[in-house]
Amino acid sequence: MTRAQRKQDHIKHALSTGQLRKTGFDEVAFVHQSLPNIALEDIDLRTKIGGLEWSSPIFINAMTGGGGEQTSKINEDLSVLARETGMAIAVGSQMSALKDTSERSTYEIVRKYNPEGIVLGNLGSEATVQQAQDAVEMIRADALQIHLNVIQELTMPEGDRDFKGALERIGMIAEGLSVPVIVKETGFGISREAAQSLSQTGIAGIDIGGFGGTNFSRIENQRRERMLHFFDDWGIPTAISIAEAHQATDLPIISSGGIMNSLDIVKSISLGASAAGMAGVLLGKLLGDGLQATIKEVNEIHTDIRYLMSALGCETLEDLHRTPLILTGHVYHWLMVRGLEPERFSRRGI
């Protein structure tokens, strides 16, 4: 099977598998504020990641690239979506284009249609410094994502089986590039221990890529003869992973993994994230309803975020980090047994 066919399989299975909705956000609740003392027009949605100022806390997370004409068209539309809504956008892994120059155009099209926007490159942790530099140059990337996808590789029939030296390579890439490096999980979450290790490498941020959204174990298992079902429920739910990583480091935390709506985004930021990545929901909307409908949807999400922040009395995203939350169920239990003091969220502002 060619890389292009595998990329197309990933898109097909991601859409058919859907979102698991096991992120933990349904066990996070806000404490109502009857005196918010704020005006809707004062809400500021800007955020900073790695020295870059984003006009929106939402960005289009890595999905496609290197899959031929189909993914090229998807990337064109996603790039226009980012441009028209002020979102940053990350491309899918560029390794295929570094190995096969005929695939470069499926990535370059993102910068072509979004020349002034924030564009993130993407490579796996197996990459060398030279490959990272080439990936950045390919799309004039403003930052580079390094993705961690151990479970996907293990369940992928043709996947990698050697994960030695990843932390050292990440550190070398962070030191060797002139743009910020963000390390990203791909659907199984970042633990406190992993966040602590990563914070020593010189990277600019961590995208926790939590469990509960698109599940790459289930996707890859559909391509196997002997399925590894024990990985299908493996991982750290997104809401929990944000809290774990935020407790471990002062680096900006990015929430992703099953982010479906404005409420998930605001809860993510209240738990400690500085931005939230969306992928599967936007791709499904784009392919189902078209570009203009997806632009309208994102603009409505921005409006809804402002409504939620107004209700909470928060003018800025930093203010959301101080709003009280009530954690229940599995989220509360996990943080409690991990010594992460879930009750501290409920005592903010007291």
N, C-alpha and C positions, 0 to 999 in steps of 0.2 A: 504494500500500500504506500502511495506517495504521501509526502507531507501535506500537499494540497487536499488530497482526499481525506486525510486524518482531520485537518482543520474543518472541512465541511461536515464530517461526522460529528465533531464536537458541537458545532452549531445546531445540527439536527437533534442530537440527543439532549443538549442543554434545554432546548425549547420544549421537547417532548417530556423530559423529566420534571421540568418546572422547579418552583421554589418550595423548599421543605417547610418553611415557616417554623423552624426550630431554633431561632436566633436568641431567644430569651427576652426580647423586647416586650412581649406581652406580660412579663412579670416585673416590669418597671413602670411605676406610676408617679405622676407629679403631685405635689402638694399645692392645692389651689391657692392663688393669691387674690384676695378680694380688693386690695388696694395696690394695683401694679404701678400707678403713678408714671405713666408713659404714654406717648402718642405713637400711633402706627408709623407715621412718617419719619420718626426718629430711628427706626430699626436699621442697623448696619450689618449686612451679611458678609462683609469682607473677612478674609482670614489670611494667615501667612503660614507657608510651609517652606522650610529651607531657604528663607530669604526671598521667596517669591510671593507677591501679593495676589491672591485669587479674589475675584469679584463675587464669586459664589462659593458657598461651602460644599456644594455638590460637584462631583466631577464624573466623567464617563470613564469607568475603569476598564482595564485591558480585557479585550474580548477576541478580536479578529486580526488577521494579517497572514499573508503567505498562503492563502487558500484559493488563489486564482481570481477569475472575473467576479464570482459571487461575492467574495469577501472584499474585493476592491470597491464594489458598489456600496456595500454596507459601510465601509470605512469612509467613503466619500460622504454619505448621508450623515454618519455620526460626526464627521468633522464640521459639516454645515450646522448640525444641531448644536455643537459646542460653540461655534462662532456666533450663532444667533441668540444664544441664551447666556453667554458669558461664562460658560463652564470650561474648566480644564479638561483635557482628554488624554488618555493613555492608550497607546497601541498595544497589540498583542506581541508575543515574543518575536523578536527580530532575528533570532538565530537562523531561521530558515533562509532569510534574505542574505545573511552573511555567507551562507554556504552555497546559495543559488541566486546569482544576481538577477535572474529573470523575475524573481519575486519582489524585488525592491519597490516596484511601482505600487504594490498594494499597500505599502507603508508610506511612501512619499506622498501619496494622494492626500493624506491627512494634513500635511503642512501646506500642500498646494491650495486646498480649499479653506484653510484656516491660517493664513500667513502671519497674523499678529497675535494669535491666541497662545495659551500655555499648553504645550504638547510634551507628554512624557514618553520617553523611549522605554523599552522593556527587554530584558534578557534574564536567563536563568543563572543560578549561582555557580554554574560550571564555567561561565564566561571568563575570558582573560581581560586584562586591562585594555589591550589593543582592540579586542572585539567590542568592549564597552565604548571606547572612543569612536570606533567606526559606526556603532549603532546611533550614537548621539549625532554624529555628522550626517548620517543618512537622512534624518528628518529635522535637523537643526533643533534638537530636543532641548527644552528648558531644564529638564531633570531626567533622571534615569531610574526606572523601577528595576530592582533585582528580585525576581520572584523565587519563592521557596515552595516546592511542590512535591515533597517526598512521597506522600500517599498517592498522588496521581501517577508519579513515575512507577511506583511499585505495582499499582494495578494496571498500568498501561502495558499491554503485551510486549511492546518494543521499547519500554521505558528504561531509564538508567537504574543501575543497582549499586552504584558507588557514590556515596555522599561525603566522602572525606574532604577536608580542607575548605569547606564552603565558607566558614566564618573568616578564614584568612584571606580568601579571594575577595570577599566583600570588602574587607578593610583595604586591600590593595586598590580595588576599583574606586572606593570613596576617596582615597588619597590621590589617585592618578587622574581623576576627572576634574574639569573646571566647572561642572554643573552639579547641583545637589543629587545625592543618591538616596532613594527611598526603598527600603526592603519591604516586600509584600508577600504575605502568605496567600495561598490560593484555595481557601475554603475550609481550612482545618484549624485556624486560630493560632495566635502567638501567645505563649505562656509568659508569666512573669520572669522565669529563668531565661527564656530565649530573648526577651526584651532587654534584660540586664546585659547579656552577652553582646547583643547587637549595639547597645549604646556605647560600647567601648571601641567601635570600629571607625568612627568618624562619619557615619551616615547622618542624613538630615531629617529623617522621619521614618516611622514604622506604620505600614498599612497592615492591620491585624488579620484581614481576610478570614473572618470567623466562619464557624460552622452554622449551617441553618438555611443557606440559600441554595444556589446551584451546587450540586454534589459531584465532584469529578471522580470519586470512587464509583458511584452508580453509573456515570457516563462510561468510564473505561471498562467497567464490568460487563456492559452490554457488548463490548468488543472482544471479550475473552471467551474461551471454551470452558475453562474451569474458573468460576467466579470466586472472588475474594470478598464475600459478603461481610466479613468481620470488619472491613473498613468503611462500610456504608453508614454506620452511626458513630464513626470515630471523629473526635475533634472537640474544640472548645467553642461553645456558642458565642456568637458575635458580641452580645451584651457583656458577657463574662470576660471575654478576651480584651475588650476595651479597658475594663477595670483592672485586669491583671497587668496589662502593659503600662497603663497610666500610672499605676502604683510603683512601677519599677524604674521609670526613666522620666527625665524632663524633656525628652524629644517630643516633637509634635506627633500625635497619634491620629491615624486615619482609620475611620470605620468603614468596613465593607464586608460583604457576605450576607445576602438576603435582605438588603435595604430596599424596602418596597414603597415607602411613602414619606410624606413630610414628618409625620409623628416619629417614625423610626430615625429620621435624620436628627431631629431635635433631641430625642432620647440619647442618641449616640453622642452628641456634643455635650449633653449634660453629664454623661458618664465619664467624659474626659477627652473625647475626640476633638480635633480641630477642623475636620472635614469628613465627608462621607462619599464613598464611591458607589455608583450604581452601574449595573451591567445587564443582568438578565431581564429585568423589568423593562429597561429602555430598549433592548434589542427586540423583545417580544412586541412592544408597542410599535416600534419602527416597522417591523416586518408585517405586523397585522393591520395597522391603521395608516401607515405612511409617515413621511417626514413632517409635514405641516401639523398633523395631529400630535406628533411627539413633541414638537416645539411648544405647542399650546399646553401640553401636559406638564412640561418642565416649568414653564412660566407660572402655571397654577400651583405647582409645588413650591416655588419661590414665594408666591403670595401666601400660601398656607403656613410656611415657616414664619413669616412675619406675624401672622395672626397668633400663632402659638407663642412666639416670643413676647408679643404684647400681653397676652394673658398671664405670662409668667413674670412680667415686669423686667424683661431683659432687653436692653438696647443693643448689646453686642454679643458675639458668640462667647467671649470670655465671661460675660455675666452668666451665661448658661452653666458654666462650670461651678457656679456657686449656688444654683437653685436647688432646694431640697427634693430628694427623691425617696420613694418607698420601694424597696426591693423585697420580693416575695418568692416563694416556691423554690425551684431548682437554682435560680440565680442566687438567692439569699443563702441557701445551704452551701453551694459551691464556694462562695466567697468566705463564708464563715469557717468552713473546715480548712480552707487555704490560708487562714489567718489574715484576711484582707479587710476585716472590720466593715461589713456591709452597713452597719448602723451609722457609720460616719456620714453616709450620703443623706440620711434623714435628719441629721443635726446641723446641716449647713444653715448659716444665717441666724442661729440661736445664740 
